[in-house]
Amino acid sequence: MKIQIAAHGVTEPLTCEGETIVVNLHGALISSALPLRVGMKIDIHVILTDKHALAQVVYTDPDRPRFCGIGLENPQNIWGIPLPPQDWKESDS
């Protein structure tokens, strides 16, 4: 799901735009305008929802350094996507 984001460095100077590729409550796979490095702490701003969350870069693609995985410090839905109800379960069939 493509959602426009902005990333700001928490412990070092960095500001860049990007977009999500895959999102979930624990983080996202993103494409950023600048390469990020594993371990970098960032503040993610989701333009659509105007929500912010602290995250850490947990993966960078060695062949495409602008594609990286981020883990949210606190799992949450900052993306503005509907989630299944808590009592929803897959059937066994």
C-alpha positions in Angstrom: 0.0 0.0 0.0 1.5 3.3 -1.1 1.2 6.0 1.6 3.3 9.2 1.5 5.6 9.6 4.5 8.3 11.9 5.8 11.2 10.6 7.9 13.1 12.8 10.4 16.3 11.6 12.2 15.9 11.4 15.9 19.6 11.1 16.9 21.2 12.6 13.7 20.2 15.2 11.2 18.1 13.7 8.4 14.9 14.7 6.7 13.5 12.9 3.6 10.3 12.0 1.9 9.2 8.5 0.9 6.4 6.1 0.6 5.3 2.8 2.1 5.3 -0.5 0.2 3.9 -2.8 2.9 2.5 -1.7 6.2 1.4 -3.4 9.4 0.9 -2.6 13.1 4.6 -3.3 13.8 6.2 -1.3 11.0 6.6 -1.1 7.3 8.7 -1.7 4.2 9.4 1.8 2.8 11.1 3.5 -0.1 12.9 6.7 0.9 14.4 9.5 -1.0 17.7 9.0 0.8 19.4 5.8 1.9 18.9 5.0 5.6 21.1 2.7 7.7 20.2 -0.2 10.0 19.9 1.0 13.6 19.0 4.6 12.7 16.2 6.0 14.9 13.6 8.0 13.0 10.3 9.8 13.4 7.8 8.7 10.8 5.2 11.2 9.7 2.3 9.8 7.8 1.0 12.6 5.6 -2.5 11.1 5.1 -3.3 10.8 8.8 -1.0 13.5 10.1 0.2 10.9 12.7 3.8 10.5 13.9 5.6 7.5 15.4 9.1 6.7 16.5 10.7 3.9 14.6 14.0 2.2 14.0 15.5 1.0 10.7 15.8 -2.8 11.0 16.7 -3.8 7.4 18.1 -2.2 4.3 18.1 -4.0 0.9 21.8 -4.4 -0.1 20.9 -4.1 -3.8 18.5 -1.1 -3.4 19.6 0.9 -0.3 16.6 3.2 -0.5 14.3 0.3 0.3 14.3 -0.5 4.1 12.3 -2.1 6.8 11.3 -0.1 9.8 10.0 -1.3 13.2 7.7 1.0 15.2 8.7 1.6 18.8 5.1 1.0 19.8 2.9 -1.2 17.5 0.0 1.0 16.3 -2.1 1.9 13.2 -0.6 5.2 12.1 -1.3 4.3 8.5 -5.0 5.0 8.4 -6.0 1.6 7.1 -9.0 -0.4 8.3 -8.0 -3.5 10.3 -10.1 -6.7 10.9 -12.1 -6.7 14.1 -10.3 -8.3 17.1 -12.8 -11.2 17.2 -12.2 -12.1 13.5 -10.7 -15.5 12.9 -9.8 -17.5 9.8 -11.9 -20.6 9.4 -10.3 -24.0 9.6 -11.7 -25.1 6.2 
